Amino acid sequence: MIYIVDDDPNVRDGFTMLFKSAGYECSCFESAEMFLKQYKARAKDLLILDMHLIGINGCTLLEKLDEKGMHLPVIVITAFDAPKYRECCREYGVLAFLRKPVDGEALLDIIKYNLEIQLSTNNISS
C-alpha cells in the first residue's frame, strides 16, 4: 500500500491517479495527525510525504513514527527544499528527497525498485 500525506488535494489526487494507473493501491491523508491515527504497520507499505504540512510537519511525523517503531520506507516530495528538511530526511533514512513538481515516471521507478527490494528481503528471511 502506498500512503500519501499531503495537505494539497490536487497533489493527492494526482498521485492517486498515477499510482493506480501503475497498479498500486493507495490511501491519502491530508494531515500527519490523520495518518498517525489510522496507520497500522504492515509489510510492503510505502509513504509519500510532504514536509510542509498544516499541523505536524513531515519531520515531526518521521520522528513520531520512529518513536513508535514504525519503520516504513519514505519518499519525501516537497516544494520547500530547506536544509533542515534534508537533514531530517538523512537522520530518518528517507529513500528519496524530491522537489515538486515531480517526474511521475522517475517516482514510479523509485517505488518499483523499493518494492522489489522489500520482496527479495522477505523471500530471503522466509
Secondary structure, 3 states (H helix, E strand, C coil): CEEEECCCHHHHHHHHHHHHHCCCCEEEECCHHHHHHHCCCCCCCEEEECCCCCCCCHHHHHHHHHHCCCCCCEEEEECCCCHHHHHHHHHCCCCEEEECCCCHHHHHHHHHHHHHHHHHHHHHHC
